């Protein structure tokens, strides 16, 4: 339901006698333990096109939280759209605030190179038309003891396809491993490998 579709969200402006969508939606990270907001997620402009809202515009949200160590947490947030992931954020928190980095461009670069290789020699197929939805985020060796600042490896899969494509456009499945690192200066992610998913 849009804010303007209900008076419950105070969208009716009596001065102009018009109904307006004045409710701003945004995604935030909260600490349930501390009962406070740690930070707002920067998803680009306009925010309401990327913000996750259950049941709205084919959106989805997959979150992978890493192990908590000494009050430190990392997370990978995968914002899905109708055809592809619209943002993949790496966040890190010390329990007081968050740092964040959109790692989608780094993931897309390696996935696109993989798609191009997979389609090599197949006539009439354009690798640049493939949409990339990421899924199934997992920590590699989650039971290994991590300390604050230790690099963490994750895996994620993708099922690339051309939206509304004719039958001659095959899908391309892939799996990648990425290394997430945090230092006092920055957070970063690097793709270590891309290949076929394990069956």
Number of C-alpha atoms within 10 A of each C-alpha: 7 11 17 17 13 13 11 9 13 14 18 19 13 8 6 8 8 10 16 15 15 13 12 8 13 15 16 13 15 17 14 8 7 10 8 12 15 18 17 15 20 17 20 12 8 8 15 14 15 22 23 20 16 10 9 12 13 12 20 18 17 14 16 16 15 18 20 14 14 11 11 16 17 23 17 23 19 25 23 23 19 13 17 19 22 21 24 23 20 22 21 22 19 16 17 14 14 19 17 20 19 21 20 18 11 14 21 17 11 17 25 18 13 21 21 17 11 16 17 12 9 9 8 9 16 14 21 11 14 23 20 24 21 26 19 13 19 18 17 14 10 13 8 8 9 15 12 16 14 12 15 19 19 21 19 18 23 21 17 23 21 19 13 8 12 8 7 9 19 14 16 20 18 20 20 21 21 20 16 21 18 18 11 6 5 11 16 16 20 15 20 13 14 19 15 14 13 7 3
